[in-house]
Amino acid sequence: MKARHFISMIAMAISASASAQTMGIKLENMDQTVKPGTDFYRYACGGWMKNNPLKPEYARFGSFNTVDEENRKRIREIIEELAAKPQEHGSLGQKIGDLYALRMDSVRQNKEGVTPVMSDLNRVAAVKTTQELIALINQMNTEGVAFGELWGAYIGADMMSSNDNLLEISQGGYSIDRDYYVKDDEANQKILKAYREHIVKMFQLVGNTPDAARKKMENVVALEIRMAKAGRDNVALRDPASNYHKMSFADFIKEYKGFDWKTYFDTQGITDIDNLSVGQPEAVKEALAVLDDTPVEVLKDWMQWQILDSASGVLGDEMYEQSFDFYGRIMTGAQEPQPRWKRSVSAVNGVLGEAVGQLYVEKYFPPANKARMEQLIKNLQIALGERIDAQEWMSPATKAAAHEKLDAFYVKVGYPNKWRDYSKMDIDPRKSLYENLKEIRKWAHADMLARKWKKPVDRDEWYMNPQTVNAYYNPTTNEICFPAGILQYPFFDMEADDAFNYGAIGVVIGHEMSHGFDDQGRQFDKDGNFRDWWAEGDGDKYNQRAQVIKDFFSAIKVLPDLNANGDLCCGENLGDHGGLKFAYAAFKNATKDHPLPVKDGFTPEQRFFLAYASVWAQNITEAEMRRLTTIDPHSLGEWRVNGALPLVDAWYDAFGITEKDPLFVPKDKRVKIW
């Protein structure tokens, strides 16, 4: 089941003590030979970039990664302590320890090699007709076999009735991003060519001759190109209204003919369907056409590829190395795989995340941190409310509704109020890692059905683990969430003053709040329903202002032959802009009665913006810059600084930026939303 696209994420975290005395800014992370108005990113982060060259295992390494690395070491200690001693069978300790041991056992994985997956590949090879293949797909869905399908299906909040869960169907059918299949420029075609060669090598690793492997590859890529052409691009997928088509199940069966939908869903336990939504109708209809007119041998090759691609990380080093060669070296520019222990920690986090998170917060997240964060959030809410009141372009009715939405924010900090129940998950070290993962997927599907199907939306559900270095806003629950994992330097420093903490974690909090009013989030009301709550004309005024930020970022040259995608990144850029404005206002409120002094030659206002910029310090490969510009709704780190700050008036005042500076943007060209 695939997750909804609308949750907006960033990655940041917490507040500051009024009595703290340190500056928080590390001068060695700066490059003061660069002028602020020429390249603020390198002025603030140039020292960090010089002192933290990319390690071979990374295509991108930045401030987020430094926190993530520290968290991973902590989690490793927790997991290895459990794995080192006997645990009662069925306990969380046994499940965490045994899964980690299975992932770490390279000797066993290399000895088993591709053997664990061969039975599933052979089952696909044995079918004779398309109907037999569909029946096998239905069966494999009950067994936890991992594979992509020609469409996605998931259960999530109905955006028109946010308290109710709804079955939703989305486009699918291809393994890499749509642009690689449909754009004929040199960079995308280079990736597609490498993808073709990767598929050939992967099929050879499971016993196909070079000729047979190449034929399978041609069948796979031809089918995926067809599905990609029918799919929507990442910008089109950002529009909630055009990706929602709710209908009765009876009408769905009539409109999407030629497939036994009832049996397909019944076998997955999704029974007695009343209504559902089809996100991208043209893609789902093309999928049905593919099933109808494509030779079964082609469909079988594609199905085998989906299984093989999904399992590539657990079938021994040779298979993993080939997968990394394409998805890592070629697509991102990373040179070496991460150490096995890091991959194993990530795998356990992915399966038993809340179980590990419960142990993590007990050890590393004291109640004082949670209380401090909650107070900072309240301060940001006050500042956002003041910014709403200050907008001349908003009518009184829209301001009142905006305040209602702001007041209704459901705030989540640190960890869930209730923990997920893993008691029915079984991890058996006698079985192969591949077989255990199938059992885990069976559990996950059954757990999802038990919690969601025919059930109201659970507002207490978390969409991130507590140890995650990130944050998010979810429009259908109108919630902002800040996991414990992000509440560390450089996002939050208990010893630093308000200038630092409001500039770092304060902007993160403001960023997530801003998502409630970005180009997507503004279309949802205080209860999380998709509804136009803006007074007549105000929505148009908002869109005109949002267009300014779209156009500004679309003009940025990421590489000589590649522009940023202002449409794709609009929501996140609006989040940064709003976050900066709200956090700066909250910072000024917090210090108005007790102004902060100049420290090391930097005013409090300057330290605010330096703290913000330091969050985005990173080094990155050119390949990863291209990949992320294609798929990521976040701007690259450099432009979250050099793109965001020139649109904020207070930054000009703090650093004396004038029209003589390269980063200068005329005041009438800056964003005027908040």
N, C-alpha and C positions, 0 to 999 in steps of 0.2 A: 504494500500500500504506500502510495506516495503522499508527501505532506503538502499542504497548501502553500502557495507562493507568497502570500500576502504578509507573513510575519517579517518585520523589519529588524535587522540585527546591526550591531556595531562592534562593540568590544571596549569596555572601560569600567570605572568603579568607585569611589566614596569620599567623604567629607574631611573637614579640618578643624582642629581645636583652636579656639581664639587665643589660647595661651601659648601655643606652639611658637617657637622662636626661629627655627631654621628657614632658609630660603627655599629649600626643596630643589631648586635648579642646580644642576651639576655643570659647572663652567667647562669642564673637560669635554662635555658633550656638544659644546658650541664651536663655531668657527667664526670668531669675531673679525677675521680679515675680510669677511663678506659683509656688505652693507645690508641692513634689514630691508630696505626698499628695492634692492636688486634681486635678492634671492633669500627670502626669509627662511625657507626650508633649510638651506645649508647654513645660514647664520645660526639657526637654533639647533640644528641636528648634525652639522658637518663633522664635528669631532666624534660623535657617536658612530657615524657612518665609517669614518676612517678607522676607528678602533674596533669595529665589529664587522670585518669582512665576511662575505658569505662563506659558510662552511659547505663542503661538497654535498651534504644531505639536504640542503635547502635551496629552493628556487627564490624564496623571499624570506628574509629574516629581519624582524623589527622588534620594537618595544613589546608588542604583544607576545612575541615568541619568547622573550626573556622571562616573562611571567609564566608562560605556558611551560617552559623548561623547568622552572623551579617547582611548579605544581606537579609536573610529571615525576620529578624526583621524590616528592612527598608521597605521591600515590604509589610509586614503585615500592617505597619502604613499607607502606601499609599492606600492599598485595604480597610482597615477598615474605613478610612476617607471617601471613596466613598460610602461604604455600610451603613454608619451611617446617610446619608441624602438623600432625594429624588433626583433622577436623571431623566433627560428627557429620555423617552422610546426610545430605539434604539441607544442611545449614548454609547460611550465606557465606561463611568462611570457606566451606568445602567447595562451593560453586566458584567463588572468586579464585581460590588457590588452584583448583584443578584446571579451570579454563586457562589461567595464566601459564601453568605448567605445560599444558597441551600446546599453547602457542609458542612456548620457548623451546620445545623439544625438536630441534632441527634434525637430529639423528633419525628419529622416528618419521618425521615428515619426508625426509629425503629417501628413506627406505621404502615408504609407501608410494612416494612419487605421485603419479597421476592415477594410480589404481583406484582410489576412492571414488573418483568422478566417472570412471569408465562405465559402470553399470548404468548410470543415467544417460550417458551419451549413447550407449548401445541400445537402450530402450527407444530413444528417438530414431536411431538408424533402422530399427526393426519395423516401424510402422509403414503401412502400404498406401494409405489414403489420407486426405486432409481431415476427414472426420475422425479417423483413428488418432491423428496427431492432436486434434482439439481435445479428444477424450483423455489423451495422455497429459496434456497441459492441465486439464481439470484435476487429474489424479496427482500430478506433481505439486499443484497448489496446496493440496491437503498434506503433502509430505514435507513441506518446508524447503523444497528445492529452490535455490535462488536463480532467477533468470528475469530478463526484461521481457515485456510483452508488447504487443502492437498498440496497446493503450494502457493507461494507468488507472487504478481504482483506489479510492481512499474514502474514509469516513471522517468528516470534520464539521465544524459549525456551519449551519446554513446562514449565509450572509444576509438573507432577507428575514430570518427568524433566528436570531443568534443564540437563543437558549436551546435550540433543537439541533441535533446532529443530522447530517444528510450524506447519502452516498453520492460521490462525485466521480465522473469519468473524465480523464484527461488524455492529451495526446501522448504518443510514445512511438517506439519502433526503431530507435537508433541509439547508438552507444556513446557518441561524442557530440559536442554541441552542433546544433543545426547549421550554423554558419559554415562549418568546415565542409558540409555537403553541397551547399547551394551557392556559395560565393566563389567566383573563379579567379580571384586575385592570387598572386604568387604565394603569399604567406599561408593562406588557407589551403591552397592546393598542395603545398609542401607537406602540411600535416596530413591531408587525406592520403597522399601517396605513402607516407610513412605508416599510416593506419593500415593500408592494404598489405604492406609487407609484414606488419605485426601479425595480422590475422593469419597469413600464410605460415609464419613461423610457429604460431600457437597451435595450429592444426597439425603441423608436423610433429610437435612434441607429444601429441596423443596418438601417433602412429600412422598418420596419413602420408602418402607419398608426396613429393613436391608438386607433381601435376594435379593430384587430387586436392591437395590443400589449396592450390591456386584457383581451381575451379570453385571450390567452396567459398573462397574469398570473394570471387566475382559475384557469386549469387548473393552473398551477404550484403556486400556494398551496394549492389544494384537495388536490393529491396530497401535498404536503409536510406538511400538517396530518394527513392520514391516517397517514403514516409516523411522524410525531412522536408521535401518540397510541399507536402500537404500541411505541415505543421506551421505554427506561428513562431515568430522570432521573440527574443527575450523582452523587447519593448512592448510588443502587442500583448504578451502574457501579463504585463503589469496593470492592465486595465480591468478592474473588477467586473464592470457591467458587461463587457463584451465576452467575458469568459464564464458566464453564468447563464445556463439555459435549463431551468427547472421544468419538469413535466412529470406526468403520472407514469408509472412503470408500464401500464398498458399502452400509452401513447408512444413511449420509448421503443417498445417491441415493434410497433407498427412502423415507426419511422426508420429504425435501424434494423432492417430485415436481413435474413439470411444467416442468422447465428442464434444458437440456442442459449439465450441469455439467462433464462431461468435456471437451467442446469449448471451453467457456469458459476452463478452466484450461490446457488444452493450448496454446491460442493464446498464452497468457502465458508459456509455458515451464515451467509447474508440472505436470510429468508424473509418472506412476507414483505416484500418491498412495496411501499406505497408510492413514493416519489424519488426522483434522483435528478441530478443536474449533469449535463454534458458540457464540459468546459470549452472544447474546440470541436464543434460538430463536423467540420470538413475533414479533420484528421481522423476522427473515428469512422466516418463513412469511407474514407480511403483505406483504412485498415480492413474493413469488411470486404472491400473490393479486392484487396490483396489476397485475402483468404479464398475469395471466390475464383480468381483468375490466375493465381500463381501456381505453377507445378509443385506438387508435394515435395519433390526432391529439393527444390529451392527453399521451401519453408522449413524442411528438416535441417538443412545446412545452417539457416539463420537461427533456428532453435538451439542447435548444438553450440553455435557460437555464443549465444546468450548464456548458456550454462557454463561454458568454459571460461568466458570472460569474468563472470561473477565469482568463480571459484579459484581464480588464478593465484590468489595470495596465500592459499593453504595447501598447495599441491607440491611442495618442495621448492628448493632454491632455484633450480633451473627454470621452472615455470614462473616463479616470482621475478627472477632477474629479467626475463623477457618482457613481462608485463611492465616492470619498472622502466625498462629501456624506452618503451613508447610513452607511457603515461607520465613518467618522471623526466628522463633525460630529454626526450624530443619535445614533449608538449610544454614542459615548464622550465627546462634548463638545469634542473638539479642533476648533480653528477654521481651521487652515491645514495643507495637506500639508507634509511635511518637504521640504527642498530636494532637488532631483534628485540631487545627489551623495550625500546620505545614503541615499536609496532605492537608488541604484546600488551603493554599498558593501555594503548589506545583501543585495542580490540576489547579488552575487559571493560574499559569505560563505555564502549559502544553497546555492550550487551547488558552489563550490570551497573550502569552508571549511577543510579540512585542508591544502590547498595554501597558502592564505593564512596559516593558522596556523603552518605550518612556518617561513615567513619572519618571522612575528611573534615567535615565541619566540627565534629566532636573534638578534633585535635587542633585545628588551625583557624577556627572562626569563633572567637569569643563573643559573648552577648554584647559587649561594649561596642564592637564594630557594627553590629546590626542596628543598635540604637542610634549611633552616630550617623549612619547612612540614612535612616528613616528621618532624622531631623533635617539633614541636608536636602532630602527630597521635598520636604515641606517648604523649605526656603525657596527652592526652585519653583514650586507650584505657585507660591505668592508672586514671584517675579514674573512668571508667565502670565498670571492674571493681570498684573500691571501692564504688561506689554499688550495684552488684548485691549485693555481700556484705552491705551494710548493711540490706537490705530484709527485715523480719521476716515479711512476708506471702508471700515466696517460699520454697518448700521447697528443701532441699539439692539435690535432683535437678534442679529447674528452674534453680537457680543454676549448677550444673555445666554444663548444656546451654547456658545463656546465655553463660557464659565461653567455651565452645567456639565459639559463633557469633562472639563478639567477636574472638577470636584468629584466626578465619578470614577476617576482613574483607580484601578485596582492595583495596588502597589505590592510587589513581591521582592523580598530582599533576603539573600543568603541561601535559603533552602526551603523546601516545601513544608507546609503545615502537616501533611501526611505523606508517608513514604510508600512507594510501590511495593506490592506483595509479589515476591519471587518464589513463593513456596511451591508452586506447581512446575517450575522450571527444573529440568533434570539435566545434569552434566555428568556424563559417565566416562571416566578416563580410560576405560577398556575399549571404547569405540574411537574411531579416527576423528581427527579434528573436523573434517568435512561432515561426517555423520552427526557430530555434536552440534555443529552449526545448523544443520537441518532441523534437529530437535528444538534448538533455540528459536528458530523462525516459526516453527509450529506453535510454540508457547507464546511468542510475541503476537502472532495473529489471533490466537484464542484469547489472550489477555486484552487485546484491542477490542475484540467483539464484546467481551464481557463488560468492558468499561464504556463502550460507545454505542454499539448497535441497539437501536430502539431505546436509548437512554438520553437524558438531557445532557447538555454540555457541562462538563465538570470544570468550573472556574478555578479550582485549586490545582488542576493539572499543570505541570511545568514542562516547557518545551526545550529546556536545557538542563543539564546536570548541575548540581551545586558547585562542582569543581571547575566548571567551564570558564575560560577567560573570554567573556563576551557579555552581551546584554541584548534585550529585544523589546519590541512593542508588538502587541497582537491586537488588531483592530476589532475582531469579532467578540473579544472579551474586554476590550478597552483597558488592557493591562500593560504595565511596565514592569520588567523583571531584571533584577541585578543579582546574578549568582555570586556566591562567596568567592569563587576563584579569581574574580577580577579585582577584588578589593585589596590591591597591593601596589607598591611602587612600580611604574611611574604614574599609576592612576590615582593612588592615594598614599599619602605619607603622614603618619600620625604625628611626626615631629615638625612638619612644615606648617607655614601659616596659611591664611585663607586665600591669599593670592595664588598660591600653587594649587591648592586642592579644588578651588572653584574653577581654575583654568583647566585642570585635568579631569577628575571624576565629575566635577560640576557640569562641565560641557557634555560629558557622556550622558548624565541624567537628563540634561536639557535636550540632548539629541533624541533620546527615546521619547520624551514628552512631545517633542516637536513632530514625531511621526504620527501622533494623533491628529495633526493638522497639516500633514504634507499632502502631496497631490493625490495619493491613495487614501491615507487615513482620514482626510477631511470629509470623505464621502460616507463615513460611518458615524452614527450618532452615539450618544453617551451610553447606550445599551448595547452597542456593537452591531446594530442593524444598518444595512446599506440603505441610506435614506438621505435625501437632500434637505438638510436642516438649515441651509443658508438662505437668508432673505433675498428676495428678487434682486438680481444685479450684482450681489456681493460675490457670488461664485465666479462670475465673469471677471470681476476685478482681481480676484485671487489668481485666476489662471493667467491673466495678463502679467502679473508680477512673477509668477512661477516661470513663465516663458523666458524672462530675463536670465534666470539662472540656467535654464536649458541651453539657451543660445551662447551664453558666456562659456560654459564648459565644453560645448561642442566645438568651439573655436580653438581649444587648447590642443597643441601638438604634443602627443604623448611620445611619439617617435617621428622621425622625418616624414614617414609615409603613413602615419596613423594618427587620427584625431581621437580625442575622448568622445564618449557617447553621452551627451548631455541628456538625452531622452531616457536612456536606460538608468542613469545615475541620478535622475531628478529627485527622487524621494530621499535618497541618502544625502545629497548635497543640500537639500532643504533642511534635513535633519541637522547637519553640521551648522548651517546658517542660524537656524533657530536655537540650537544648543548654545552657540557662542553668545547670541543676544540675551538669552534667558540667564545663562550662568554669569555673564558680566553684570547684568542688572542685579542679580542676587548677591554677587560679590560686593558691589557698591553699597547695597542695602546693609550687608553684614558688617561693613567697615566704616560706615558713615559717621558713627559716634566715636569710633576709636581707629582713626586712620593709621595705616601701616607705614613704617618708615622705609626709606630707600635702603637697599641692602646690596653690597658689592657693586654699587653704581647703578642698580636697576630699580626703577620705581615699582610700586605694587602693580600698576597697570601693565607695565612691561613684563613683569613676572607672570602675570595671568596668561598672556599670549605665548610666552616662552614655554610655560607648562603645557598648554594645549598642543603646541607644535611638537614637543618632545614625545608625545604619545604616538606620533606618526613616523618617528625615525625608523628607517629601514634601508636595506640594500636588496636589490631585486634583479633577476636576469631579464634580458630583453625578451626571451621567449615567454616568461611569465607575465611580463607587461602586456604582451600581445594577447595572451590567453585571457587574462583577467579583464582587459578592455572589452573583450568579446562577450564574456559571460557574467561578470560581477557587477551588481548594481551599486557598488561602492567605487568611488574614484580612487585612483592610486594614491599612496601616502603623500607623495610630493604635492599633489594637487588638492589634497584635503587641507594643505597649509597655504601654498602659493595661489591656489584657486579660491579658497574660502575666505582667507583674511582680507584680501583687497576689496571684498564686498561688505566689510564691517567698518563703519565710521570710527568706532573707538580705537581700532588698531592704528589708524592714521594719526590720531591724537597722541597715542602712547609713544610712537616712535618718530613723530615729526615727518611723516611721509608726505612728499609733495609731488607735483606734476612732473618734476625732473626725474623721479625714480621710475625704473622700468615696470614695477608692479602696480604703479598708480592707475586707478580706474576713476574716471570723472564721476562726481557724486551723482549726477543724473543718470548714470549708467549702472549704478549699484542696485542691488535687490531692495525692494521697499515693501516687505511683507510684515516684518516685526520691528 
